[in-house]
C-alpha cells in the first residue's frame, strides 16, 4: 500500500522519473529507496541521509540541542531535560519535582513538551503547580523524557530550510485566526470555520468577545503547520538576511547538510526554537503551485547531491 497523501512522496517520485532514478517504497511509502548505477539512498519519513547520525540525534533531542547552542553562544530558547520517573535507574534520587518547580518560579510561565518529537502535539503552556503536575503526568504517560522551556510571547515564527549551507526558502508560520464581522463572538466565528475544527484553541482567549469588523484574532498560541498555521514566504530582503545569518550559524556549528530551523521573534529578539533534521514541507507544497516548485527544487538538490548526480 502506498501513502498517496504525502506531497513529499509525490515530489520524490517526480524527481526520480525526471533523473532516471529507480524508486521503491516500503512500509506504505514511509521508507523510500532511491537507486542509481553508482549509489543507493534510503529516506525514512522526511529524513534524508545527508546528515550524519550524531547530528540527527542532537536535532531530535531538544535539551541536547539547547546545550550545544548555548555552548556556542547562539541565541535560542533554552530547554531543560527531565527523565521519566519510570526510568528509576536514570532519574536523580531527589526526583524531578523541586527542579521543575524552580523553573516555574524562575520564569513564571513555562512550556512542557516531550523532549523528542515534532508537530506541537502534547505541548502544554503552564503557569501553576497544578498545571505543571498535570502536564508532566500527561507527557510521562507515553514519553520517556520531557523538556521544559520558558514561555515566550512569540510575535512571529519562521522556518528556514537549509541545503548544503545554502538557504533554500524562508517562510513565516501564520497562526490560525478568525476575522471579525462586528456581530459574532470569537466562539461563533471559530465554530463557523470548518478549518479550525481540529485546532487547539488558546485557553486564555476570551472567546465570548465580539471582535470589530475585519479585526484579525489569532485563536491558537501555537505556530505548528500541522495544527492550523499556514506558510507565508518571507520576501523582505533585510528580514531574509537577518534570519539567514542566525540560521547559518547553527549550520556551521553542527556541520549539518540538510535541515529546517525554526526561529522566533519574541521579547528577547530572534531566538532559535528548534532544529529538525527531518525536512517536512507538506504545507508549503500544498499552498500553491509556485511553493510546490520551491519545495521540489530544494528536495531535488538534496537528493541529487547525496546520489552524486
N, C-alpha and C positions, 0 to 999 in steps of 0.2 A: 504494500500500500504506500502511496506517495503523499507527502504533505503539499497539497496544491494551493494552500492558502498563504504560504510564505512568499513574499516578494523576493526574498533572498535566493530561494531555490530557483525561482524563475530566472533571476538575473544570472546566476551561476550557469544554468543550462544554456542561456543565450551566449554567454562568454565562451563556453565550451564549443558550441556549434560554430561560432564565428572564427575560432582559432584552431579548430581541428583537435580539440582535447577530448579524450574519452571520459564520459561521465557515468558514474554508477552510484546509486543511492542505497543506503541501508537504514534500517530502523525508521521506517516512514520518512525517509529523506532527512532525518536528523543528523545522520552521518553521511558525508559525501566523499567519494573517492574520485580524484581527477588524475588522469594519466596521460603522459606524452611519451615519446620514444626514449627520452633520457631521464625522466623523473616522475614520481608519484607524490601527490599530496592528499592528506585527509583533512576534512573540515568537520569539526564537531559543534553542532549548534551554530553559533556565529563566530566560533573561534578558529581562525586560520593558524597554521603552524609557523607564521613569520616571527613570532616572539619566542624566546627560549622558555623552558619550563619554569625557571625561578621567577621570571617576570610575570608569567601567567598567575602563579600562586600569590605573589605580592599584590598584584592588582585585585585579585579576588578576595583579599584579606584587608578589610577596611582599617583595622587598627595597625596592622603591619605597614601598610602604605602610609598611614599618618606618621608613623615613626620615621620612615625613610624621608618623607617630605620635610619633616621637622628638622632632621639632622642636616639637611641640605639648604635650609633657610627658605624654603618655598612656601609662600602664604597659602594656608589651607585651613579647613575646619577640622580641628583635632578630634580623633576618635579613640576612645578608651576601651580596652578589652576586658571581658568578663566571661569566664568559663562556666558552663552549667554545673550546678551542684551535683548533678547525677554523675559527673566525671570526678568522683571524690579523690582520685589519685593525683589530679592535676589542679584541683581547686585549693586555694590557700586555706590553711587551718582556721583562720578567722572568718572565712566566708566572704561574701560579696556585699552584704547589706551596708556596712559602715562606709565603704568606699563609694558605693552608689549614692548614698545619702549625701556624702561630702560633695560630690559633683553637682547634685541638685541644689545644695545650699550655695555652692560657689557661683553657679550660673543662673539660678532662679527658675529657668525653664530649660529642659533638655529634650533630646530626641533619642529614643531607644529603637534599635533595629538589629536584625540578625547580622553577625559580623561578616557573613558571606551572602552573596545573592544580590539580585538587582530587581528593578521594576517598581520599587516603592511599596511592596506588599509587606504587611506585618511591621510597619513603621509607625511609631507612636510618639505623639507630642505630649510631654509630661511636665506638669507644674506642681504636683503634690506627691506626698509619700504614698498615698493610696494608689494614685495613677502609676507611680513608679513600680510598685509591687505588682500591680495588675499587668503592666506591660512586660515586666521581666518574666512573670509566670507564663504569659502567652508565648513569648519568644522561646523560652527554655522548653516548652512543651514539645517543640519539634525542631529546635536548633541547638547545636552543641555549644554555641557561644553567641554573645551579643556584644554590640558596641554602643557606647553612649557618647553623644556629641552635644556641645552647647547648641541650643536653638538659636537660629539666626532669622531676622526679619529679611527675607530674601526679596530684593527688588526685581531682579532678573536672573534667570538661569540659562546658561549657554551650553551647547555641546560642540566640541571641536574634534573633527576626525583627522587623525594624523596617519599618513602613509609614507614610510621611509623618510622621516624628518621633514616632511612637507605637509602643510595644511591643505587638506582636500576640500573641506567645507566648514563653515561656522554657521550654526543656526540657534536662534532663541527658542526656548520651550515655553510657549504661552500657556498659562494655567487656564483650565476650563472656566467659562464665565457665562453670565446671562446679561442681556441688555434690557434695561428698564423701559416700561411704557407709560409710567406715571399712574397706573391703575392697579396692577397686580403686585402682590408681595413677592419677595425673592423666592419663597417656598413655592408659590404658584408658578413662577417662571421656570423654576427647576423642574417641576412636575410636567410642564408642557413641553419640555425639551427632552425627547427620547434619547438623545446622545449623552445625556447626563444621568441616565438610569443606573449605571454601574459606578458612577464617580463617588468617591468618598468625600462627603460634604464637610467642610470645616465646622467643628462643633462650637467654635467661638463666633460664628457668623450669626447675625441677627436675621434669621430667615423670615421674620414677620414684618420686617421693614419694607416699605414701598419705595423703590428707587425712582428717581426722576426719569422722565422720558430720555432715552438714548444713553442713560448712565450705564457704564460698564461695571459689573460687580463680579469679581473673581470668587468662585464658590468653593475652591479647594486650596489648601495650603501647600499641596504637593505639585511638583512640576513634571511628574512622570508621564511620558508619552503614552504608556500603556494604560493610563488612568485618566484620559480625557484631555491632556495637554496636546498642543499642536505645534509643529515646527514652522518657524519663520526664518528664512535666510537673512543673515546679517549682511548688509550692503555698505554700511558706513565704513570708509577706509580707515579712519583713526581707531574706531572700535575694533576692527579686524586686526590692526597692528598690535594693539594693546593685549588683546586676548591671545593672539598668536605667540607673542613674546612669553607670556606665562605658560602657555601650553607646551611650547618647545623647550622650556626649561625643565619640564617634567620628563620629556622625551630624552633629553641629554642626560639627566640624572639616572634614568632607568635603562638607557641604551635600548629603548623599545623601537620596534619596527612598524607596528600596526595597532592602533588603539583609538578609543574615544575618550575624551577628557571632559568632564562636567565642571564648569566654573560658574560660581555665583557672584553676583554683585550684592553686597549687604552693607551693614553699618561699619564693617571693617574694611571695606573696599572690595577688591577682587580676591576671591579665595577658591582654591581647588576643593571641590566637594568629593569627587571620586574619579577613579580611572577604570575603564573597562577594557580588558584585553579581548573580549568578545565584541566585535563591532556590529551593532544592530542598527539598521537604517530603514526598518519596515515602514514607519510612519512617514519618514521623509520621502521614500519611494512612492508611497501611495498618495501623497499630497498633490502631485501634479506630474505631467509627462516630463517637464523640464527637470524637476527634482529627481525623478526616476533616473534620468540620464546622468545626473550628478552622482547619485549613489552607485549606479552601474560602472561609471568611469573609475571611481575610487576602488571598488572591488576588483575591477579588471586589472588595474595597476598592481595591486597586492598579489593577485593570483599569478599573473604573468611574471612578476619579479621572483616569486618563490620557485616557479617552474623553469626559471632561467630562459624565458622566452622574450 
